[in-house]
Amino acid sequence: MAAAILGISSMATRLLLAELADAWSAAGGAPVRFESVGGVEAARRIEAGEPFDLAVLAREAIARLAAAGHVVAETCTDLARSPLAAAVRAGAPRPDIGSEAALREALLAARAVGYSTGPSGAALLALLERWGIAEAMRPRLRQAPPGVPVARLIASGEADLGFQQKSELAGAPGIELLGPLPASVAVETVFSAARCRAARNPQPVAALLEFLRSPQTAAAKRRHGLEPA
């Protein structure tokens, strides 16, 4: 029996990768197991030398790992795209976020705003700076700990408005998705994959990478709030 492939990913692609790993193994590919954690934690563990075969993270994180030699640069490949989206607690009033001005007002009116430690959180903070409301919003910002979905803060009432990758908010219990940000301030994260330098069996990993970026995975990506890259 082929040795299992061990991958690590950020939480945004957790459900997608679980489905695709099952599909790959069912079709005769090597068994695959993904560990999904916060993106910052995933990168730290790869940098520390943990023996992962494959990494799936935001494109910028994969590029940094490649530059430092922790993943093999020539294997880097884009898999999927996810927009930054907003959500509220299920049953709560749904603020208008259909325009840049409406989104800004919704933020200023919120009691508490949830955001992540990943690229979506950095994008939200940059937007607040751009609008000149970062200081006014600071006391009301609630950052989810690494690996904890923003949806949990919204569902529990700790935040009444939250922002994260659409793939992480879609289908989460206790919340309602408002939708992506308006086009003038839209933010999109591209998730990429690469073979880790520590990979023990490069050939099965290369075959899995081909599958993950293939057209036959497009429907699964859309089911999980992502678009093929």
Rosetta blueprint (number, residue, H / E / L):
1 M L
2 A L
3 A L
4 A L
5 I E
6 L E
7 G E
8 I E
9 S E
10 S E
11 M H
12 A H
13 T H
14 R H
15 L H
16 L H
17 L H
18 A H
19 E H
20 L H
21 A H
22 D H
23 A H
24 W H
25 S H
26 A H
27 A L
28 G L
29 G L
30 A L
31 P L
32 V E
33 R E
34 F E
35 E E
36 S E
37 V E
38 G L
39 G H
40 V H
41 E H
42 A H
43 A H
44 R H
45 R H
46 I H
47 E H
48 A L
49 G L
50 E L
51 P L
52 F L
53 D L
54 L E
55 A E
56 V E
57 L E
58 A E
59 R H
60 E H
61 A H
62 I H
63 A H
64 R H
65 L H
66 A H
67 A H
68 A L
69 G L
70 H L
71 V E
72 V L
73 A H
74 E H
75 T H
76 C L
77 T E
78 D E
79 L E
80 A E
81 R E
82 S E
83 P E
84 L E
85 A E
86 A E
87 A E
88 V E
89 R E
90 A L
91 G L
92 A L
93 P L
94 R L
95 P L
96 D L
97 I L
98 G L
99 S L
100 E H
101 A H
102 A H
103 L H
104 R H
105 E H
106 A H
107 L H
108 L H
109 A H
110 A L
111 R L
112 A L
113 V E
114 G E
115 Y E
116 S L
117 T L
118 G L
119 P H
120 S H
121 G H
122 A H
123 A H
124 L H
125 L H
126 A H
127 L H
128 L H
129 E H
130 R H
131 W H
132 G L
133 I L
134 A H
135 E H
136 A H
137 M H
138 R H
139 P H
140 R H
141 L E
142 R E
143 Q E
144 A L
145 P L
146 P L
147 G L
148 V L
149 P L
150 V H
151 A H
152 R H
153 L H
154 I H
155 A H
156 S H
157 G L
158 E L
159 A L
160 D L
161 L E
162 G E
163 F E
164 Q E
165 Q E
166 K H
167 S H
168 E H
169 L H
170 A L
171 G L
172 A L
173 P L
174 G L
175 I E
176 E E
177 L E
178 L E
179 G E
180 P E
181 L L
182 P L
183 A H
184 S H
185 V H
186 A L
187 V L
188 E E
189 T E
190 V E
191 F E
192 S E
193 A E
194 A E
195 R E
196 C E
197 R L
198 A L
199 A L
200 R L
201 N L
202 P H
203 Q H
204 P H
205 V H
206 A H
207 A H
208 L H
209 L H
210 E H
211 F H
212 L H
213 R L
214 S L
215 P H
216 Q H
217 T H
218 A H
219 A H
220 A H
221 K H
222 R H
223 R H
224 H L
225 G L
226 L L
227 E E
228 P E
229 A L
